[in-house]
Each structure stands twice: as structure tokens, then as C-alpha cells.
Amino acid sequence: MEQLKVEELEEVEKDSFEKPNEKKLKEYQKLLLAENNRQAYEKAVNLVKFGCFEQKELTEVDFRKYIKIEGRKYKGLYDLYQDLDTMELVFICPLVEADKADLENKKEMAPYAYDCIITDAVDEETYQMLINAAHKNLNGSVKAFYIGAHIAYFALLFFTLLSFVFSLIYVTSAAVNPNGDSVYAITVIFFYSGALIGSSVIATILMVLAHIKYQKYKEQ
């Protein structure tokens, strides 16, 4: 009888100290969280771009004072955290010795240090001022060159199309090509428009590469 009471008491204590299940987020809450994380990442990246940061190599990091912001990795290596005391956004990358043998057959080795990029904690008003200043000063020349390249590219396409149309009209006229020889027509078209067509193809490839470079530049 006493043994039964002891077992019942143990069951009650077990139930009372059982960890409650974490509340699941609703779909709209997940969307809001993802958007907040995206904005925090974008802000941290911009602060680094603006020079508002300090980079340190620390032998130990107390992750209990940080909250991890899920999302993209900076440069594919740094996870983003926020200091709960100072509210600073911090990129942290564990450093592992590449030439050290994994004698215990572990998939992951313990880092010997952490590379930390600590951004300055700025309020929203100051951050928006930095964004406006950067757009006017840092990105002005690059953006102007990018827009100018697009204008030149579309002008080249316009003149290429114009040349092609006039060449096509010329070689299909009865006076120039009465027999409708297609080989002759193609030859004449490429004779007059071949240089512009080739330039347009090369320019298209260059514009694709320039677009990729520009997007990476904006993300840095």
C-alpha cells in the first residue's frame, strides 16, 4: 500500500515538472518573424558596408547573451546574432584549424576562436539617415554607370533592329533580288547588319554579367 502511494506521488511530481509544449506559431506570425529577420540581416549588412562595425577575434563567446536571427549567412560563413544587453547585431563565424586531424572521427570540430563583426547599435532615425547618405554618396557613381550602360545597351539594340529591318526590306525588293534568292538575302543582311548583331550578342552577355555583379555589390 505504501509502495503504491510512493509511486503515485512520483507520478504527480513527474507531471508537475513536465516541460510544457512550446506554442506553435501561426502562419502570419511566421511571416512576420521572417520579415523581421530579413530586415535585421539587411540592416546589419548595411552597417558593415557603411563602416559602422568593429571586427574582433574572440577565444570564447557566451551565446546565452545572444539571440540567433535565422536566415541567410553573411558571405556564406557568418551567422547573425543580436546582443540582448546592447541590442547590437553581430555576425559570428567559428574558426576551425583546417590542418588539424580529426582523431575522434567527429563531423564537426570545436572552434579555437570566433570571428565577430560587431555592428554599432543605432536607432531607426540614424539608420535611415545613413541609408540616405549612402545612396547619395557611396552608390551614386556606380548606379549612374549601371544606368548609363543600360541606356547604351538599349540604344545598340534599337539601331541593330533598325539596320536589320532596312536590310531586309532592301534585299527583298524586286529590283535588288528579283529571283528571291534566300542565300543572297541572308548574305546581304549579315554584310550590312552583321557587325551590329554581333555587338548586340556580346553586349547582352556583358549586361547579364554586369547585372550579377551589381546585385552582389548591393548585397555586400
C-alpha positions as CSV (number, residue, x, y, z in Angstrom):
1,M,0.0,0.0,0.0
2,E,2.8,2.4,1.0
3,Q,4.7,1.5,-2.2
4,L,1.6,2.3,-4.3
5,K,1.3,5.8,-2.6
6,V,5.0,6.4,-3.3
7,E,4.6,5.5,-6.9
8,E,1.5,7.8,-7.2
9,L,3.4,10.6,-5.6
10,E,6.3,10.2,-8.0
11,E,3.9,10.3,-11.0
12,V,2.3,13.5,-9.6
13,E,5.8,15.1,-9.2
14,K,6.8,14.0,-12.7
15,D,3.6,15.5,-14.2
16,S,4.1,18.8,-12.3
17,F,7.7,19.2,-13.5
18,E,7.0,18.1,-17.1
19,K,8.1,20.8,-19.6
20,P,5.1,22.3,-21.3
21,N,5.0,22.1,-25.1
22,E,6.1,25.2,-26.9
23,K,3.3,27.1,-28.5
24,K,3.4,26.8,-32.3
25,L,3.4,30.0,-34.3
26,K,0.6,30.8,-36.6
27,E,1.2,31.3,-40.3
28,Y,1.0,35.1,-40.1
29,Q,3.4,35.1,-37.1
30,K,5.9,33.0,-39.1
31,L,5.7,35.6,-41.9
32,L,6.2,38.5,-39.6
33,L,9.1,36.7,-37.9
34,A,10.7,36.0,-41.3
35,E,10.3,39.6,-42.4
36,N,11.8,40.9,-39.1
37,N,14.8,38.6,-39.6
38,R,15.2,39.8,-43.2
39,Q,15.2,43.4,-42.1
40,A,17.7,42.7,-39.3
41,Y,20.0,41.0,-41.7
42,E,19.7,43.8,-44.2
43,K,20.4,46.4,-41.5
44,A,23.5,44.5,-40.3
45,V,24.9,44.2,-43.8
46,N,24.3,47.9,-44.5
47,L,26.0,48.9,-41.3
48,V,29.1,46.8,-42.2
49,K,29.0,48.4,-45.7
50,F,28.9,51.9,-44.1
51,G,31.8,51.1,-41.8
52,C,29.7,51.1,-38.6
53,F,31.3,48.0,-37.1
54,E,34.2,46.6,-35.2
55,Q,35.8,43.2,-36.0
56,K,37.3,41.1,-33.3
57,E,38.6,37.6,-32.8
58,L,37.4,36.2,-29.5
59,T,38.5,32.9,-28.0
60,E,35.1,32.4,-26.2
61,V,31.6,33.7,-26.9
62,D,28.8,33.4,-24.4
63,F,25.9,32.5,-26.6
64,R,23.5,32.8,-23.7
65,K,23.6,36.6,-24.1
66,Y,22.7,36.4,-27.8
67,I,19.6,35.5,-29.7
68,K,20.2,33.9,-33.1
69,I,18.5,35.5,-36.1
70,E,17.6,32.8,-38.5
71,G,18.1,33.4,-42.2
72,R,21.0,33.9,-44.6
73,K,24.6,33.6,-43.7
74,Y,26.8,36.7,-44.3
75,K,29.3,35.7,-47.0
76,G,28.1,32.2,-46.5
77,L,30.1,31.9,-43.2
78,Y,28.7,34.3,-40.6
79,D,25.5,33.7,-38.6
80,L,23.7,36.7,-37.4
81,Y,23.0,37.2,-33.7
82,Q,21.7,40.1,-31.5
83,D,23.2,41.0,-28.2
84,L,20.3,41.0,-25.7
85,D,22.1,43.6,-23.5
86,T,23.3,46.2,-26.0
87,M,20.9,45.2,-28.9
88,E,23.9,45.2,-31.3
89,L,23.7,43.0,-34.4
90,V,26.7,40.7,-34.5
91,F,28.0,38.4,-37.2
92,I,29.8,35.4,-35.7
93,C,31.9,32.8,-37.6
94,P,33.5,29.9,-35.8
95,L,37.2,29.4,-36.7
96,V,38.5,25.9,-37.0
97,E,42.0,24.8,-37.8
98,A,41.9,23.2,-41.2
99,D,45.1,21.3,-40.9
100,K,44.2,19.6,-37.5
101,A,43.4,15.9,-37.8
102,D,40.0,14.8,-36.6
103,L,41.3,11.9,-34.5
104,E,37.9,11.2,-32.8
105,N,36.1,10.9,-36.2
106,K,33.8,13.9,-35.4
107,K,32.0,15.6,-38.2
108,E,32.4,19.0,-36.6
109,M,35.5,20.2,-34.7
110,A,35.4,22.6,-31.8
111,P,36.4,26.1,-32.9
112,Y,39.5,27.6,-31.4
113,A,38.1,31.1,-31.7
114,Y,35.3,33.2,-33.2
115,D,35.5,35.9,-35.8
116,C,33.0,38.5,-34.7
117,I,31.8,41.5,-36.7
118,I,30.1,43.8,-34.2
119,T,27.9,46.4,-35.8
120,D,27.1,49.7,-34.0
121,A,23.7,49.9,-32.3
122,V,21.9,52.8,-34.0
123,D,18.3,53.9,-33.7
124,E,15.9,53.8,-36.7
125,E,16.2,57.5,-37.4
126,T,20.0,57.4,-37.5
127,Y,19.9,54.3,-39.7
128,Q,17.6,55.9,-42.2
129,M,19.9,59.0,-42.3
130,L,22.8,56.6,-43.1
131,I,20.8,54.9,-45.8
132,N,20.0,58.2,-47.5
133,A,23.6,59.4,-47.2
134,A,24.9,56.2,-48.7
135,H,22.6,56.3,-51.6
136,K,23.7,59.9,-52.4
137,N,27.4,59.4,-51.9
138,L,28.5,55.8,-51.9
139,N,26.3,54.3,-54.7
140,G,25.9,57.4,-56.9
141,S,28.7,56.8,-59.4
142,V,28.2,53.0,-59.5
143,K,24.4,53.4,-60.1
144,A,25.0,56.1,-62.7
145,F,27.4,53.9,-64.6
146,Y,24.9,51.0,-64.3
147,I,22.0,53.1,-65.7
148,G,24.3,54.5,-68.4
149,A,25.3,51.1,-69.5
150,H,21.6,50.1,-69.8
151,I,20.8,53.2,-71.9
152,A,23.8,52.4,-74.3
153,Y,22.7,48.8,-74.5
154,F,19.1,49.5,-75.5
155,A,20.3,52.1,-78.0
156,L,22.5,49.5,-79.6
157,L,19.6,47.1,-79.8
158,F,17.4,49.8,-81.4
159,F,20.0,50.6,-84.1
160,T,20.6,46.8,-84.7
161,L,16.9,46.2,-85.2
162,L,16.6,49.3,-87.4
163,S,19.6,48.1,-89.5
164,F,18.2,44.6,-89.8
165,V,14.7,45.9,-90.9
166,F,16.1,48.2,-93.6
167,S,18.5,45.4,-94.8
168,L,15.6,43.0,-95.0
169,I,13.5,45.5,-97.0
170,Y,16.4,46.2,-99.3
171,V,17.2,42.6,-100.2
172,T,13.6,41.6,-100.6
173,S,12.9,44.3,-103.2
174,A,12.3,43.1,-106.7
175,A,15.0,45.5,-108.1
176,V,17.8,44.1,-106.0
177,N,16.7,40.4,-105.7
178,P,14.2,39.6,-108.5
179,N,14.6,35.8,-108.1
180,G,14.0,35.9,-104.3
181,D,17.3,34.1,-103.6
182,S,17.3,33.5,-99.8
183,V,21.1,32.8,-99.6
184,Y,21.8,36.1,-101.3
185,A,19.4,37.8,-99.0
186,I,20.9,36.4,-95.8
187,T,24.4,37.3,-97.1
188,V,23.4,40.9,-97.8
189,I,21.7,41.2,-94.4
190,F,24.7,39.9,-92.5
191,F,27.0,42.1,-94.6
192,Y,25.2,45.3,-93.6
193,S,24.0,44.3,-90.1
194,G,26.4,41.5,-89.0
195,A,28.7,43.9,-87.0
196,L,25.7,45.3,-85.1
197,I,24.2,41.9,-84.5
198,G,27.5,40.5,-83.2
199,S,27.9,43.6,-81.0
200,S,24.4,43.1,-79.6
201,V,25.1,39.5,-78.7
202,I,28.4,40.4,-76.9
203,A,26.7,43.4,-75.2
204,T,23.8,41.1,-73.9
205,I,26.3,38.7,-72.3
206,L,28.2,41.6,-70.7
207,M,24.9,43.1,-69.4
208,V,24.0,39.8,-67.8
209,L,27.4,39.7,-66.0
210,A,27.1,43.4,-65.1
211,H,23.7,42.8,-63.6
212,I,25.0,39.9,-61.5
213,K,28.0,41.9,-60.3
214,Y,25.7,44.9,-59.4
215,Q,23.4,42.7,-57.4
216,K,26.4,41.3,-55.5
217,Y,27.7,44.8,-54.9
218,K,24.3,45.9,-53.5
219,E,24.3,42.9,-51.1
220,Q,27.9,43.5,-49.8
